[in-house]
């Protein structure tokens, strides 16, 4: 039986916290990720909160490959995420939910979306925070490559899904990259 999303979120958060409290590992940019990056394209990354997996080395690989970076800007739970262009070193402001985000920079349509998550399964279903911000972003940018960034301990046998949940096309952990064949 698949646990409900609330129970599963609590269990995985605790496991993720334990994993990072003993050091965790860096999330390196796998060659198959780097090969997909097109110079001039926009890669949406994020600043991790708490024990979320840090995509910094993936973002650095994107910059090295000639990509532009964007970070999510969240106004509130109901409003959609906007991705604002950002360069390493640009200032960030405090946003809701403990987020660090760009201020008023230019909005951009991402070609790749690096996505934080609570949990994922082998089918690349994603369990997020519950506000559907990223599911709505995936619907708004259907051609963007959807890449989850997580620790391997966040993988579970099955994630409960709802009709609005949009699966990922790849997940990168400290152990490597999982992808769908068509990704």
ZADREN-650298 format. One record per residue: residue number from 1; residue in three letters; chain; x, y, z of N, C-alpha, C, O in turn. Coordinates in nm, 3 decimals, always signed. Example, Ala and Ser with C-alpha at 12.3 -4.5 7.8 and 13.67 -1.06 7.14 Angstrom:
- 1|ALA|A|+1.319|-0.569|+0.780|+1.230|-0.450|+0.780|+1.320|-0.330|+0.780|+1.424|-0.332|+0.846
- 2|SER|A|+1.285|-0.225|+0.708|+1.367|-0.106|+0.714|+1.290|+0.003|+0.787|+1.341|+0.114|+0.804
% end
This chain:
- 1|UNK|A|+0.084|-0.119|+0.000|+0.000|+0.000|+0.000|+0.088|+0.125|+0.000|+0.183|+0.135|+0.077
- 2|UNK|A|+0.055|+0.219|-0.085|+0.129|+0.344|-0.094|+0.080|+0.438|+0.016|-0.040|+0.462|+0.027
- 3|UNK|A|+0.172|+0.491|+0.098|+0.128|+0.586|+0.201|+0.077|+0.715|+0.137|+0.109|+0.746|+0.023
- 4|UNK|A|-0.005|+0.789|+0.213|-0.055|+0.916|+0.161|+0.061|+1.015|+0.151|+0.166|+0.996|+0.212
- 5|UNK|A|+0.040|+1.121|+0.074|+0.147|+1.217|+0.047|+0.199|+1.283|+0.175|+0.320|+1.302|+0.190
- 6|UNK|A|+0.111|+1.319|+0.266|+0.152|+1.385|+0.389|+0.246|+1.296|+0.472|+0.350|+1.341|+0.519
- 7|UNK|A|+0.208|+1.170|+0.490|+0.289|+1.075|+0.564|+0.422|+1.051|+0.494|+0.527|+1.050|+0.558
- 8|UNK|A|+0.417|+1.034|+0.364|+0.538|+1.009|+0.286|+0.633|+1.129|+0.292|+0.754|+1.111|+0.306
- 9|UNK|A|+0.580|+1.250|+0.282|+0.664|+1.370|+0.292|+0.739|+1.372|+0.425|+0.859|+1.397|+0.428
- 10|UNK|A|+0.669|+1.347|+0.534|+0.731|+1.350|+0.667|+0.840|+1.244|+0.678|+0.948|+1.270|+0.730
- 11|UNK|A|+0.812|+1.124|+0.628|+0.910|+1.016|+0.637|+1.035|+1.047|+0.554|+1.148|+1.027|+0.601
- 12|UNK|A|+1.017|+1.094|+0.433|+1.131|+1.121|+0.345|+1.210|+1.242|+0.396|+1.333|+1.241|+0.390
- 13|UNK|A|+1.143|+1.345|+0.443|+1.214|+1.461|+0.499|+1.305|+1.417|+0.614|+1.420|+1.461|+0.622
- 14|UNK|A|+1.255|+1.331|+0.701|+1.336|+1.281|+0.814|+1.456|+1.203|+0.763|+1.566|+1.217|+0.815
- 15|UNK|A|+1.436|+1.120|+0.661|+1.547|+1.042|+0.604|+1.648|+1.134|+0.537|+1.769|+1.115|+0.550
- 16|UNK|A|+1.599|+1.233|+0.466|+1.687|+1.330|+0.399|+1.767|+1.409|+0.502|+1.886|+1.433|+0.483
- 17|UNK|A|+1.702|+1.450|+0.612|+1.772|+1.522|+0.719|+1.882|+1.436|+0.780|+1.992|+1.485|+0.806
- 18|UNK|A|+1.852|+1.307|+0.805|+1.953|+1.216|+0.860|+2.071|+1.202|+0.763|+2.187|+1.206|+0.805
- 19|UNK|A|+2.041|+1.187|+0.635|+2.144|+1.170|+0.533|+2.239|+1.290|+0.529|+2.361|+1.273|+0.525
- 20|UNK|A|+2.182|+1.409|+0.529|+2.267|+1.529|+0.520|+2.338|+1.558|+0.651|+2.443|+1.623|+0.651
- 21|UNK|A|+2.284|+1.511|+0.765|+2.349|+1.537|+0.894|+2.480|+1.460|+0.908|+2.565|+1.497|+0.989
- 22|UNK|A|+2.496|+1.353|+0.831|+2.621|+1.276|+0.835|+2.712|+1.312|+0.718|+2.810|+1.243|+0.692
- 23|UNK|A|+2.680|+1.418|+0.649|+2.770|+1.467|+0.545|+2.715|+1.464|+0.405|+2.743|+1.554|+0.326
- 24|UNK|A|+2.637|+1.361|+0.371|+2.587|+1.353|+0.234|+2.702|+1.350|+0.135|+2.815|+1.316|+0.171
- 25|UNK|A|+2.675|+1.384|+0.012|+2.775|+1.390|-0.094|+2.735|+1.501|-0.190|+2.620|+1.546|-0.191
- 26|UNK|A|+2.830|+1.545|-0.269|+2.800|+1.647|-0.369|+2.721|+1.584|-0.484|+2.740|+1.467|-0.517
- 27|UNK|A|+2.635|+1.662|-0.544|+2.563|+1.621|-0.665|+2.648|+1.670|-0.782|+2.647|+1.789|-0.815
- 28|UNK|A|+2.721|+1.578|-0.844|+2.808|+1.612|-0.957|+2.727|+1.614|-1.086|+2.621|+1.552|-1.096
- 29|UNK|A|+2.779|+1.685|-1.186|+2.712|+1.692|-1.316|+2.754|+1.571|-1.400|+2.867|+1.566|-1.447
- 30|UNK|A|+2.663|+1.474|-1.419|+2.698|+1.358|-1.501|+2.717|+1.396|-1.647|+2.654|+1.491|-1.695
- 31|UNK|A|+2.804|+1.326|-1.719|+2.828|+1.358|-1.860|+2.701|+1.363|-1.944|+2.689|+1.447|-2.033
- 32|UNK|A|+2.606|+1.272|-1.918|+2.483|+1.271|-1.997|+2.396|+1.394|-1.972|+2.316|+1.432|-2.057
- 33|UNK|A|+2.411|+1.457|-1.856|+2.344|+1.585|-1.828|+2.414|+1.696|-1.907|+2.348|+1.773|-1.977
- 34|UNK|A|+2.544|+1.704|-1.896|+2.622|+1.810|-1.961|+2.603|+1.805|-2.112|+2.593|+1.909|-2.177
- 35|UNK|A|+2.599|+1.685|-2.169|+2.583|+1.670|-2.315|+2.452|+1.730|-2.365|+2.444|+1.773|-2.480
- 36|UNK|A|+2.350|+1.733|-2.281|+2.218|+1.787|-2.321|+2.211|+1.938|-2.314|+2.116|+1.998|-2.366
- 37|UNK|A|+2.308|+2.002|-2.251|+2.305|+2.147|-2.233|+2.347|+2.216|-2.362|+2.453|+2.188|-2.418
- 38|UNK|A|+2.263|+2.307|-2.409|+2.287|+2.379|-2.534|+2.333|+2.521|-2.499|+2.263|+2.592|-2.427
- 39|UNK|A|+2.450|+2.563|-2.550|+2.494|+2.700|-2.523|+2.385|+2.802|-2.559|+2.321|+2.792|-2.664
- 40|UNK|A|+2.365|+2.898|-2.471|+2.263|+3.001|-2.491|+2.127|+2.964|-2.435|+2.040|+3.050|-2.423
- 41|UNK|A|+2.107|+2.838|-2.400|+1.978|+2.798|-2.344|+1.967|+2.844|-2.198|+2.068|+2.880|-2.137
- 42|UNK|A|+1.846|+2.842|-2.145|+1.821|+2.885|-2.008|+1.799|+2.762|-1.919|+1.713|+2.679|-1.947
- 43|UNK|A|+1.879|+2.753|-1.814|+1.866|+2.646|-1.715|+1.814|+2.708|-1.586|+1.879|+2.793|-1.525
- 44|UNK|A|+1.695|+2.665|-1.546|+1.638|+2.711|-1.419|+1.694|+2.622|-1.308|+1.679|+2.500|-1.313
- 45|UNK|A|+1.756|+2.682|-1.211|+1.810|+2.611|-1.097|+1.733|+2.656|-0.974|+1.622|+2.709|-0.987
- 46|UNK|A|+1.788|+2.639|-0.854|+1.725|+2.686|-0.731|+1.830|+2.692|-0.622|+1.935|+2.629|-0.634
- 47|UNK|A|+1.802|+2.766|-0.517|+1.886|+2.772|-0.398|+1.822|+2.676|-0.297|+1.707|+2.696|-0.259
- 48|UNK|A|+1.896|+2.573|-0.253|+1.834|+2.474|-0.164|+1.792|+2.534|-0.030|+1.853|+2.628|+0.020
- 49|UNK|A|+1.687|+2.476|+0.024|+1.636|+2.513|+0.157|+1.654|+2.390|+0.246|+1.615|+2.280|+0.210
- 50|UNK|A|+1.713|+2.411|+0.363|+1.730|+2.300|+0.457|+1.817|+2.190|+0.398|+1.928|+2.215|+0.351
- 51|UNK|A|+1.766|+2.068|+0.401|+1.844|+1.953|+0.355|+1.817|+1.915|+0.210|+1.849|+1.804|+0.168
- 52|UNK|A|+1.758|+2.007|+0.132|+1.739|+1.979|-0.011|+1.875|+1.959|-0.078|+1.974|+2.019|-0.038
- 53|UNK|A|+1.878|+1.874|-0.178|+1.999|+1.851|-0.256|+2.038|+1.980|-0.328|+1.953|+2.050|-0.384
- 54|UNK|A|+2.167|+2.010|-0.326|+2.217|+2.136|-0.382|+2.254|+2.118|-0.529|+2.340|+2.036|-0.561
- 55|UNK|A|+2.191|+2.192|-0.620|+2.220|+2.182|-0.763|+2.336|+2.271|-0.808|+2.354|+2.290|-0.929
- 56|UNK|A|+2.414|+2.327|-0.716|+2.517|+2.426|-0.751|+2.615|+2.374|-0.857|+2.650|+2.448|-0.949
- 57|UNK|A|+2.658|+2.249|-0.846|+2.755|+2.197|-0.945|+2.690|+2.173|-1.080|+2.757|+2.180|-1.183
- 58|UNK|A|+2.560|+2.144|-1.081|+2.487|+2.131|-1.208|+2.474|+2.268|-1.274|+2.492|+2.281|-1.395
- 59|UNK|A|+2.442|+2.370|-1.193|+2.431|+2.507|-1.245|+2.567|+2.555|-1.296|+2.574|+2.621|-1.399
- 60|UNK|A|+2.673|+2.522|-1.223|+2.809|+2.562|-1.267|+2.844|+2.496|-1.400|+2.906|+2.559|-1.486
- 61|UNK|A|+2.807|+2.370|-1.416|+2.832|+2.301|-1.543|+2.754|+2.367|-1.656|+2.804|+2.376|-1.769
- 62|UNK|A|+2.633|+2.413|-1.628|+2.552|+2.481|-1.729|+2.618|+2.613|-1.770|+2.624|+2.645|-1.889
- 63|UNK|A|+2.667|+2.689|-1.673|+2.735|+2.815|-1.704|+2.861|+2.787|-1.787|+2.888|+2.856|-1.886
- 64|UNK|A|+2.936|+2.686|-1.746|+3.059|+2.650|-1.820|+3.026|+2.611|-1.964|+3.107|+2.632|-2.055
- 65|UNK|A|+2.910|+2.554|-1.984|+2.868|+2.511|-2.117|+2.808|+2.627|-2.199|+2.772|+2.608|-2.315
- 66|UNK|A|+2.798|+2.746|-2.138|+2.747|+2.863|-2.209|+2.599|+2.888|-2.192|+2.540|+2.964|-2.269
- 67|UNK|A|+2.537|+2.825|-2.092|+2.394|+2.846|-2.066|+2.375|+2.966|-1.975|+2.465|+3.007|-1.902
- 68|UNK|A|+2.255|+3.022|-1.980|+2.215|+3.127|-1.886|+2.137|+3.061|-1.773|+2.069|+2.961|-1.795
- 69|UNK|A|+2.148|+3.117|-1.653|+2.076|+3.063|-1.538|+1.956|+3.149|-1.504|+1.955|+3.270|-1.526
- 70|UNK|A|+1.855|+3.083|-1.451|+1.738|+3.150|-1.395|+1.709|+3.083|-1.261|+1.740|+2.966|-1.241
- 71|UNK|A|+1.650|+3.159|-1.170|+1.608|+3.105|-1.041|+1.459|+3.131|-1.024|+1.406|+3.228|-1.079
- 72|UNK|A|+1.392|+3.044|-0.948|+1.249|+3.065|-0.927|+1.223|+3.185|-0.837|+1.297|+3.213|-0.743
- 73|UNK|A|+1.116|+3.254|-0.868|+1.068|+3.363|-0.784|+0.924|+3.329|-0.748|+0.838|+3.315|-0.835
- 74|UNK|A|+0.899|+3.316|-0.618|+0.767|+3.278|-0.569|+0.709|+3.396|-0.491|+0.776|+3.452|-0.404
- 75|UNK|A|+0.585|+3.432|-0.522|+0.518|+3.541|-0.449|+0.440|+3.487|-0.331|+0.448|+3.540|-0.220
- 76|UNK|A|+0.365|+3.380|-0.355|+0.283|+3.319|-0.250|+0.245|+3.179|-0.296|+0.283|+3.135|-0.404
- 77|UNK|A|+0.170|+3.108|-0.213|+0.133|+2.969|-0.244|+0.049|+2.956|-0.371|+0.063|+2.859|-0.445
- 78|UNK|A|-0.038|+3.052|-0.396|-0.132|+3.040|-0.508|-0.075|+3.087|-0.642|-0.117|+3.039|-0.747
- 79|UNK|A|+0.019|+3.180|-0.639|+0.072|+3.238|-0.764|+0.174|+3.143|-0.828|+0.247|+3.073|-0.758
- 80|UNK|A|+0.178|+3.142|-0.961|+0.276|+3.056|-1.027|+0.419|+3.105|-1.007|+0.443|+3.223|-0.983
- 81|UNK|A|+0.512|+3.012|-1.017|+0.655|+3.045|-1.015|+0.686|+3.125|-1.141|+0.634|+3.097|-1.249
- 82|UNK|A|+0.772|+3.224|-1.125|+0.832|+3.291|-1.240|+0.980|+3.260|-1.234|+1.038|+3.260|-1.125
- 83|UNK|A|+1.043|+3.234|-1.345|+1.186|+3.209|-1.349|+1.255|+3.337|-1.396|+1.231|+3.385|-1.507
- 84|UNK|A|+1.342|+3.392|-1.310|+1.409|+3.519|-1.339|+1.556|+3.493|-1.366|+1.623|+3.418|-1.295
- 85|UNK|A|+1.607|+3.557|-1.472|+1.748|+3.542|-1.506|+1.834|+3.583|-1.388|+1.801|+3.678|-1.316
- 86|UNK|A|+1.944|+3.512|-1.368|+2.031|+3.533|-1.253|+2.172|+3.490|-1.290|+2.192|+3.391|-1.361
- 87|UNK|A|+2.270|+3.565|-1.241|+2.410|+3.527|-1.259|+2.471|+3.503|-1.122|+2.440|+3.574|-1.027
- 88|UNK|A|+2.559|+3.402|-1.112|+2.624|+3.378|-0.983|+2.685|+3.507|-0.930|+2.754|+3.580|-1.001
- 89|UNK|A|+2.659|+3.534|-0.805|+2.708|+3.656|-0.742|+2.604|+3.767|-0.735|+2.617|+3.859|-0.655
- 90|UNK|A|+2.499|+3.759|-0.820|+2.391|+3.857|-0.811|+2.323|+3.842|-0.675|+2.314|+3.732|-0.622
- 91|UNK|A|+2.276|+3.953|-0.618|+2.211|+3.944|-0.487|+2.079|+3.867|-0.493|+2.012|+3.862|-0.596
- 92|UNK|A|+2.047|+3.808|-0.381|+1.920|+3.737|-0.365|+1.843|+3.803|-0.252|+1.902|+3.862|-0.161
- 93|UNK|A|+1.712|+3.792|-0.257|+1.627|+3.847|-0.152|+1.552|+3.732|-0.084|+1.536|+3.624|-0.141
- 94|UNK|A|+1.507|+3.757|+0.037|+1.428|+3.657|+0.110|+1.289|+3.650|+0.049|+1.223|+3.752|+0.028
- 95|UNK|A|+1.245|+3.529|+0.023|+1.111|+3.507|-0.030|+1.030|+3.425|+0.068|+1.079|+3.391|+0.176
- 96|UNK|A|+0.906|+3.395|+0.033|+0.824|+3.312|+0.121|+0.881|+3.171|+0.134|+0.958|+3.127|+0.049
- 97|UNK|A|+0.843|+3.101|+0.238|+0.880|+2.961|+0.262|+1.030|+2.942|+0.282|+1.082|+2.832|+0.260
- 98|UNK|A|+1.101|+3.047|+0.325|+1.244|+3.037|+0.348|+1.328|+3.040|+0.221|+1.447|+3.006|+0.225
- 99|UNK|A|+1.269|+3.080|+0.110|+1.341|+3.082|-0.018|+1.435|+3.201|-0.029|+1.408|+3.309|+0.024
- 100|UNK|A|+1.545|+3.179|-0.099|+1.633|+3.288|-0.144|+1.610|+3.297|-0.294|+1.625|+3.199|-0.366
- 101|UNK|A|+1.573|+3.417|-0.340|+1.535|+3.431|-0.480|+1.580|+3.564|-0.536|+1.607|+3.658|-0.460
- 102|UNK|A|+1.588|+3.573|-0.670|+1.625|+3.701|-0.730|+1.516|+3.805|-0.706|+1.400|+3.772|-0.683
- 103|UNK|A|+1.557|+3.931|-0.712|+1.461|+4.041|-0.694|+1.382|+4.064|-0.821|+1.295|+3.984|-0.854
- 104|UNK|A|+1.410|+4.170|-0.893|+1.326|+4.208|-1.007|+1.389|+4.186|-1.142|+1.359|+4.261|-1.235
- 105|UNK|A|+1.474|+4.087|-1.157|+1.538|+4.064|-1.286|+1.439|+4.016|-1.392|+1.321|+3.992|-1.363
- 106|UNK|A|+1.488|+4.004|-1.513|+1.407|+3.969|-1.629|+1.358|+3.824|-1.622|+1.435|+3.734|-1.587
- 107|UNK|A|+1.231|+3.803|-1.655|+1.175|+3.668|-1.661|+1.223|+3.597|-1.786|+1.243|+3.660|-1.890
- 108|UNK|A|+1.242|+3.465|-1.777|+1.289|+3.387|-1.891|+1.215|+3.254|-1.895|+1.177|+3.200|-1.792
- 109|UNK|A|+1.196|+3.201|-2.015|+1.136|+3.069|-2.034|+1.249|+2.966|-2.027|+1.340|+2.969|-2.110
- 110|UNK|A|+1.246|+2.875|-1.930|+1.354|+2.778|-1.916|+1.348|+2.667|-2.020|+1.241|+2.622|-2.060
- 111|UNK|A|+1.467|+2.624|-2.063|+1.480|+2.508|-2.151|+1.501|+2.381|-2.068|+1.465|+2.272|-2.110
- 112|UNK|A|+1.561|+2.399|-1.951|+1.582|+2.290|-1.855|+1.538|+2.343|-1.719|+1.569|+2.456|-1.683
- 113|UNK|A|+1.465|+2.261|-1.644|+1.423|+2.300|-1.509|+1.481|+2.200|-1.410|+1.439|+2.085|-1.405
- 114|UNK|A|+1.579|+2.246|-1.331|+1.632|+2.167|-1.220|+1.535|+2.184|-1.105|+1.508|+2.296|-1.062
- 115|UNK|A|+1.483|+2.075|-1.055|+1.369|+2.079|-0.966|+1.399|+2.017|-0.830|+1.442|+1.902|-0.823
- 116|UNK|A|+1.376|+2.091|-0.722|+1.388|+2.029|-0.590|+1.269|+1.935|-0.569|+1.166|+1.948|-0.636
- 117|UNK|A|+1.282|+1.843|-0.477|+1.173|+1.751|-0.452|+1.188|+1.687|-0.314|+1.295|+1.691|-0.253
- 118|UNK|A|+1.080|+1.630|-0.268|+1.080|+1.555|-0.143|+1.113|+1.409|-0.172|+1.199|+1.351|-0.106
- 119|UNK|A|+1.047|+1.350|-0.272|+1.069|+1.210|-0.306|+1.044|+1.184|-0.453|+0.984|+1.265|-0.523
- 120|UNK|A|+1.093|+1.067|-0.498|+1.072|+1.025|-0.636|+1.072|+0.873|-0.639|+1.120|+0.807|-0.547
- 121|UNK|A|+1.018|+0.818|-0.749|+1.020|+0.674|-0.767|+1.087|+0.639|-0.899|+1.127|+0.728|-0.974
- 122|UNK|A|+1.098|+0.510|-0.928|+1.167|+0.464|-1.048|+1.097|+0.509|-1.177|+1.159|+0.516|-1.283
- 123|UNK|A|+0.969|+0.540|-1.167|+0.894|+0.590|-1.284|+0.912|+0.741|-1.300|+0.857|+0.801|-1.391
- 124|UNK|A|+0.991|+0.802|-1.210|+1.024|+0.944|-1.207|+0.904|+1.031|-1.172|+0.896|+1.148|-1.212
- 125|UNK|A|+0.809|+0.974|-1.098|+0.706|+1.055|-1.037|+0.772|+1.134|-0.924|+0.859|+1.082|-0.855
- 126|UNK|A|+0.730|+1.258|-0.907|+0.792|+1.349|-0.810|+0.693|+1.385|-0.700|+0.577|+1.417|-0.727
- 127|UNK|A|+0.740|+1.378|-0.577|+0.662|+1.427|-0.464|+0.724|+1.559|-0.422|+0.838|+1.564|-0.376
- 128|UNK|A|+0.647|+1.668|-0.438|+0.698|+1.801|-0.404|+0.646|+1.846|-0.269|+0.600|+1.766|-0.188
- 129|UNK|A|+0.653|+1.976|-0.247|+0.612|+2.035|-0.119|+0.461|+2.037|-0.102|+0.412|+2.046|+0.011
- 130|UNK|A|+0.386|+2.029|-0.212|+0.241|+2.024|-0.200|+0.167|+2.145|-0.255|+0.044|+2.146|-0.256
- 131|UNK|A|+0.238|+2.248|-0.300|+0.172|+2.367|-0.353|+0.155|+2.361|-0.504|+0.091|+2.449|-0.562
- 132|UNK|A|+0.210|+2.259|-0.569|+0.201|+2.238|-0.714|+0.270|+2.349|-0.795|+0.240|+2.367|-0.913
- 133|UNK|A|+0.363|+2.423|-0.733|+0.434|+2.527|-0.807|+0.506|+2.469|-0.930|+0.494|+2.522|-1.040
- 134|UNK|A|+0.581|+2.360|-0.909|+0.657|+2.305|-1.022|+0.567|+2.234|-1.121|+0.594|+2.238|-1.241
- 135|UNK|A|+0.460|+2.168|-1.077|+0.367|+2.106|-1.172|+0.308|+2.212|-1.265|+0.294|+2.189|-1.385
- 136|UNK|A|+0.273|+2.328|-1.209|+0.220|+2.436|-1.292|+0.327|+2.493|-1.385|+0.298|+2.530|-1.499
- 137|UNK|A|+0.453|+2.498|-1.337|+0.562|+2.545|-1.423|+0.585|+2.446|-1.537|+0.610|+2.487|-1.650
- 138|UNK|A|+0.577|+2.316|-1.507|+0.594|+2.215|-1.613|+0.485|+2.228|-1.718|+0.510|+2.211|-1.837
- 139|UNK|A|+0.363|+2.258|-1.674|+0.253|+2.277|-1.769|+0.273|+2.403|-1.852|+0.241|+2.407|-1.971
- 140|UNK|A|+0.326|+2.507|-1.788|+0.350|+2.634|-1.859|+0.464|+2.622|-1.960|+0.461|+2.686|-2.065
- 141|UNK|A|+0.565|+2.539|-1.928|+0.681|+2.520|-2.016|+0.691|+2.372|-2.054|+0.782|+2.303|-2.009
- 142|UNK|A|+0.598|+2.323|-2.137|+0.592|+2.179|-2.165|+0.714|+2.124|-2.239|+0.740|+2.004|-2.233
- 143|UNK|A|+0.789|+2.210|-2.307|+0.906|+2.162|-2.380|+1.034|+2.164|-2.298|+1.138|+2.117|-2.344
- 144|UNK|A|+1.027|+2.216|-2.177|+1.146|+2.220|-2.090|+1.179|+2.078|-2.042|+1.090|+1.998|-2.015
- 145|UNK|A|+1.307|+2.050|-2.032|+1.356|+1.920|-1.980|+1.342|+1.925|-1.829|+1.402|+2.011|-1.764
- 146|UNK|A|+1.263|+1.835|-1.771|+1.231|+1.832|-1.629|+1.327|+1.739|-1.555|+1.318|+1.617|-1.569
- 147|UNK|A|+1.419|+1.797|-1.476|+1.522|+1.720|-1.409|+1.512|+1.740|-1.258|+1.533|+1.851|-1.208
- 148|UNK|A|+1.481|+1.634|-1.185|+1.479|+1.641|-1.040|+1.620|+1.632|-0.985|+1.707|+1.566|-1.043
- 149|UNK|A|+1.643|+1.698|-0.873|+1.773|+1.693|-0.805|+1.744|+1.647|-0.663|+1.668|+1.711|-0.590
- 150|UNK|A|+1.805|+1.535|-0.623|+1.771|+1.475|-0.495|+1.886|+1.390|-0.443|+1.982|+1.363|-0.515
- 151|UNK|A|+1.873|+1.349|-0.319|+1.964|+1.249|-0.263|+1.905|+1.112|-0.293|+1.783|+1.099|-0.303
- 152|UNK|A|+1.989|+1.012|-0.308|+1.942|+0.877|-0.338|+1.846|+0.824|-0.232|+1.758|+0.743|-0.264
- 153|UNK|A|+1.859|+0.868|-0.107|+1.771|+0.821|+0.000|+1.627|+0.872|-0.018|+1.537|+0.828|+0.054
- 154|UNK|A|+1.606|+0.962|-0.111|+1.472|+1.015|-0.136|+1.392|+0.929|-0.233|+1.274|+0.955|-0.258
- 155|UNK|A|+1.456|+0.825|-0.289|+1.383|+0.736|-0.379|+1.299|+0.639|-0.297|+1.347|+0.580|-0.200
- 156|UNK|A|+1.174|+0.624|-0.337|+1.080|+0.535|-0.270|+1.022|+0.439|-0.374|+1.031|+0.465|-0.494
- 157|UNK|A|+0.962|+0.328|-0.329|+0.906|+0.233|-0.426|+0.798|+0.294|-0.515|+0.791|+0.262|-0.634
- 158|UNK|A|+0.713|+0.380|-0.459|+0.606|+0.441|-0.540|+0.564|+0.573|-0.476|+0.550|+0.584|-0.355
- 159|UNK|A|+0.544|+0.672|-0.561|+0.493|+0.803|-0.519|+0.345|+0.809|-0.556|+0.309|+0.783|-0.670
- 160|UNK|A|+0.258|+0.843|-0.459|+0.117|+0.859|-0.495|+0.102|+0.979|-0.588|+0.162|+1.084|-0.564
- 161|UNK|A|+0.024|+0.965|-0.692|+0.009|+1.073|-0.789|-0.136|+1.115|-0.802|-0.229|+1.037|-0.781
- 162|UNK|A|-0.152|+1.240|-0.839|-0.282|+1.296|-0.871|-0.280|+1.333|-1.019|-0.175|+1.333|-1.082
- 163|UNK|A|-0.395|+1.364|-1.074|-0.407|+1.392|-1.217|-0.320|+1.510|-1.261|-0.275|+1.514|-1.375
- 164|UNK|A|-0.295|+1.606|-1.172|-0.217|+1.725|-1.207|-0.067|+1.704|-1.192|+0.011|+1.789|-1.236
- 165|UNK|A|-0.024|+1.593|-1.133|+0.119|+1.568|-1.113|+0.186|+1.537|-1.247|+0.138|+1.453|-1.323
- 166|UNK|A|+0.296|+1.606|-1.274|+0.371|+1.588|-1.398|+0.501|+1.515|-1.365|+0.579|+1.564|-1.283
- 167|UNK|A|+0.525|+1.398|-1.426|+0.649|+1.325|-1.395|+0.772|+1.396|-1.450|+0.765|+1.478|-1.542
- 168|UNK|A|+0.884|+1.363|-1.391|+1.013|+1.415|-1.437|+1.060|+1.335|-1.557|+1.006|+1.229|-1.588
- 169|UNK|A|+1.161|+1.388|-1.625|+1.224|+1.314|-1.735|+1.358|+1.258|-1.693|+1.413|+1.170|-1.759
- 170|UNK|A|+1.412|+1.310|-1.582|+1.538|+1.260|-1.528|+1.547|+1.301|-1.381|+1.483|+1.396|-1.338
- 171|UNK|A|+1.627|+1.227|-1.306|+1.660|+1.263|-1.168|+1.809|+1.244|-1.152|+1.864|+1.142|-1.192
- 172|UNK|A|+1.875|+1.344|-1.094|+2.019|+1.336|-1.066|+2.037|+1.330|-0.916|+1.986|+1.415|-0.843
- 173|UNK|A|+2.111|+1.229|-0.870|+2.145|+1.214|-0.729|+2.297|+1.208|-0.717|+2.369|+1.218|-0.817
- 174|UNK|A|+2.345|+1.192|-0.595|+2.489|+1.177|-0.574|+2.542|+1.047|-0.635|+2.663|+1.029|-0.650
- 175|UNK|A|+2.451|+0.957|-0.672|+2.491|+0.829|-0.734|+2.487|+0.832|-0.885|+2.533|+0.737|-0.948
- 176|UNK|A|+2.432|+0.937|-0.945|+2.426|+0.944|-1.091|+2.290|+0.992|-1.139|+2.216|+1.057|-1.065
- 177|UNK|A|+2.259|+0.959|-1.264|+2.139|+1.011|-1.329|+2.049|+0.897|-1.375|+2.095|+0.802|-1.438
- 178|UNK|A|+1.922|+0.908|-1.342|+1.819|+0.817|-1.392|+1.740|+0.894|-1.497|+1.707|+1.011|-1.474
- 179|UNK|A|+1.709|+0.834|-1.611|+1.625|+0.902|-1.707|+1.533|+0.807|-1.778|+1.556|+0.686|-1.785
- 180|UNK|A|+1.425|+0.867|-1.831|+1.336|+0.793|-1.920|+1.407|+0.784|-2.054|+1.486|+0.872|-2.089
- 181|UNK|A|+1.379|+0.680|-2.128|+1.442|+0.660|-2.258|+1.421|+0.779|-2.351|+1.513|+0.820|-2.422
- 182|UNK|A|+1.298|+0.835|-2.351|+1.269|+0.946|-2.443|+1.323|+1.078|-2.393|+1.317|+1.178|-2.466
- 183|UNK|A|+1.376|+1.083|-2.270|+1.429|+1.209|-2.217|+1.554|+1.240|-2.292|+1.619|+1.342|-2.266
% end
